[in-house]
Amino acid sequence: MPTGVDGELWSHVGASLRRLTDLGAGERSARAPVVHRGLEPFVVYVVDEREVWKLDIRPGSVPVRLDDGSHEFCFDPAIAPRCVRPRCDWR
């Protein structure tokens, strides 16, 4: 694995390694990732314990912020299983 990229999310399929996030060299960090493995797989993660983001795992996808920025602390995202439209909650 490349060095100097702590706090980023990676996809590892077979021998292929692909960086999913690029939050800036040590300035911010992705934590508490949870993966939805449905027909359209995605990952939900927290940045700096203050922001909740969703990212489609397919190459070229753009992350979408899920929270509205009104909370000082966001952590532990969870995706409701077996839903027609997956729902994400966090603390």
C-alpha positions as CSV (number, residue, x, y, z in Angstrom):
1,M,0.0,0.0,0.0
2,P,1.3,3.5,-0.7
3,T,2.6,5.4,2.2
4,G,1.6,8.8,3.5
5,V,-2.2,8.4,3.0
6,D,-3.5,7.5,6.4
7,G,-7.2,8.5,6.9
8,E,-8.2,7.7,3.3
9,L,-10.5,4.9,2.1
10,W,-9.4,2.2,-0.4
11,S,-11.1,-0.4,-2.5
12,H,-9.2,-3.7,-2.7
13,V,-10.5,-6.3,-5.2
14,G,-8.2,-9.2,-6.0
15,A,-4.8,-7.6,-6.8
16,S,-6.3,-4.2,-7.6
17,L,-6.0,-1.4,-5.1
18,R,-7.9,1.8,-5.7
19,R,-8.1,4.9,-3.6
20,L,-11.7,6.0,-3.0
21,T,-11.2,9.3,-1.1
22,D,-8.7,12.1,-1.4
23,L,-9.1,14.3,1.7
24,G,-5.7,16.0,1.7
25,A,-2.4,14.7,3.1
26,G,-3.2,14.4,6.8
27,E,-5.5,17.5,6.9
28,R,-8.8,15.5,7.2
29,S,-9.5,11.8,7.7
30,A,-12.2,9.3,6.8
31,R,-13.4,7.1,9.6
32,A,-16.1,4.5,10.5
33,P,-16.8,3.3,7.0
34,V,-19.8,1.0,6.4
35,V,-20.4,-0.7,3.0
36,H,-23.7,-1.4,1.3
37,R,-23.3,-4.4,-0.9
38,G,-26.5,-4.2,-2.9
39,L,-26.9,-3.9,-6.7
40,E,-25.4,-0.4,-6.5
41,P,-22.7,-0.7,-3.8
42,F,-21.7,2.3,-1.9
43,V,-19.8,3.3,1.3
44,V,-20.9,5.7,4.0
45,Y,-18.2,7.3,6.1
46,V,-17.5,10.1,8.5
47,V,-14.9,12.9,8.0
48,D,-13.3,14.3,11.1
49,E,-16.2,13.0,13.2
50,R,-18.3,16.0,11.9
51,E,-19.5,15.2,8.4
52,V,-21.3,12.1,7.0
53,W,-20.6,11.3,3.3
54,K,-21.8,8.6,0.8
55,L,-19.8,7.4,-2.1
56,D,-20.8,5.1,-4.9
57,I,-17.9,2.5,-5.1
58,R,-17.8,2.6,-8.9
59,P,-14.8,4.5,-10.4
60,G,-15.4,8.2,-11.1
61,S,-18.2,8.6,-8.5
62,V,-18.5,11.9,-6.6
63,P,-19.1,11.8,-2.9
64,V,-22.4,13.3,-1.5
65,R,-22.7,14.9,1.9
66,L,-25.6,13.4,3.9
67,D,-25.7,15.5,7.0
68,D,-26.7,19.2,7.1
69,G,-23.7,20.4,9.2
70,S,-25.9,21.3,12.2
71,H,-24.3,18.8,14.5
72,E,-20.9,19.1,16.3
73,F,-20.4,15.3,16.3
74,C,-21.3,12.6,13.8
75,F,-20.1,9.0,14.0
76,D,-21.1,5.4,13.6
77,P,-23.1,5.4,10.3
78,A,-25.3,2.4,9.8
79,I,-27.3,1.3,6.8
80,A,-30.7,-0.3,7.3
81,P,-30.6,-3.8,5.7
82,R,-33.1,-5.3,3.4
83,C,-34.7,-2.0,2.3
84,V,-35.9,-1.2,-1.1
85,R,-34.2,2.2,-0.8
86,P,-31.3,1.9,1.6
87,R,-31.4,4.3,4.5
88,C,-28.5,5.5,6.6
89,D,-28.6,6.8,10.2
90,W,-25.8,7.9,12.4
91,R,-25.1,9.1,15.9
